[in-house]
Amino acid sequence: MSVPDIKLWYSPGACSLAPHVLLHEIGVPFDAVETSVAKAANLTDEFARINPKKRVPVLSLDGEVITEVPAIATAIANLAPEWHLMGRTALDRVRVYEWMNWLSGTLHGQGFGGLWRPQRFSDDPEAFESIKARARKTISECFDVIERRISGPYSTGNGFTAVDPFLLVFYRWGNGIGIDMPNTCPSYTTLAQRLVQRDSVAAALAAEGIDARSLSDQVPPTDSPTRTSVVHGSAGWC
Ligand SMILES: N[C@@H](CCC(=O)N[C@@H](CS)C(=O)NCC(=O)O)C(=O)O
């Protein structure tokens, strides 16, 4: 395998944890650049020049900039096809894309996005509480779907795929917002516990300064006065 120059911009505990795990999984050398959302490092002009969307994760492959978790996961999987990170069979691949799109668009974008970033959905601050309440329902509905869909050792059949570390991100966020994940989602909990045993997951968590034994961190403090969520009184990783 000819390995390009790889760089990943991530924020500790954010959705960027998923591609961070995948890079460790395939064992390629890469530079991980911390861009803390809690410290508003994603809002600097310097970062906006890399990703005008001002979001993490960002992957650069020999200077080619890729954004969006499903696209980044695909790019990492293409670097090491023998790991089958996007699925082994044709149907597995369909299922991986089905999961990734739904997790990214519905659970992340509508659910956690609505809860932690209600200002994305309305300019009227008076609407924020009802947006957040609706987003909490979306998150619970998504967790119910996830719980019912996990039937094997991993989310998509028997093999680890890019879906699994993405699910781990949301499992941690679920705990972080006070959902009793072990009791409401036992199968999801078993998956999360299996995942933190993986070397790639342990390595990515350690690199992000997260205790691998902890699946239940609280949401990070809103420690930056420049952070947009502070203005709107919410906190979170997303
Ligand atoms: N659809 C994007 C979502 C990226 C995203 O929202 N990232 C969050 C961290 S989990 C972020 O950078 N938020 C910073 C902000 O909104 O200011 C993806 O899949 O990569």
The ligand as an SDF file (V2000), in Angstrom:
LIG
                    3D

 20 19  0  0  0  0  0  0  0  0999 V2000
  -22.1060   16.4050    8.9090 N   0  0  0  0  0  0  0  0  0  0  0  0
  -20.8200   16.6660    9.4870 C   0  0  0  0  0  0  0  0  0  0  0  0
  -20.9980   17.1530   10.9170 C   0  0  0  0  0  0  0  0  0  0  0  0
  -19.7250   17.6980   11.5080 C   0  0  0  0  0  0  0  0  0  0  0  0
  -19.9920   18.3910   12.8330 C   0  0  0  0  0  0  0  0  0  0  0  0
  -21.0790   18.9170   13.0970 O   0  0  0  0  0  0  0  0  0  0  0  0
  -18.9400   18.3910   13.6690 N   0  0  0  0  0  0  0  0  0  0  0  0
  -19.0680   19.0480   14.9560 C   0  0  0  0  0  0  0  0  0  0  0  0
  -18.3040   18.2390   16.0070 C   0  0  0  0  0  0  0  0  0  0  0  0
  -19.0990   16.6600   16.2990 S   0  0  0  0  0  0  0  0  0  0  0  0
  -18.4330   20.4210   14.9000 C   0  0  0  0  0  0  0  0  0  0  0  0
  -17.3900   20.5970   14.3190 O   0  0  0  0  0  0  0  0  0  0  0  0
  -19.1070   21.4000   15.4970 N   0  0  0  0  0  0  0  0  0  0  0  0
  -18.5780   22.7230   15.6110 C   0  0  0  0  0  0  0  0  0  0  0  0
  -19.5740   23.8210   15.3900 C   0  0  0  0  0  0  0  0  0  0  0  0
  -20.7220   23.5470   14.9830 O   0  0  0  0  0  0  0  0  0  0  0  0
  -19.1900   24.9650   15.6380 O   0  0  0  0  0  0  0  0  0  0  0  0
  -19.9580   15.4080    9.4360 C   0  0  0  0  0  0  0  0  0  0  0  0
  -20.4920   14.3000    9.2740 O   0  0  0  0  0  0  0  0  0  0  0  0
  -18.7210   15.5120    9.4870 O   0  0  0  0  0  0  0  0  0  0  0  0
  1  2  1  0
  2  3  1  0
  2 18  1  0
  3  4  1  0
  4  5  1  0
  5  6  2  0
  5  7  1  0
  7  8  1  0
  8  9  1  0
  8 11  1  0
  9 10  1  0
 11 12  2  0
 11 13  1  0
 13 14  1  0
 14 15  1  0
 15 16  2  0
 15 17  1  0
 18 19  2  0
 18 20  1  0
M  END
$$$$
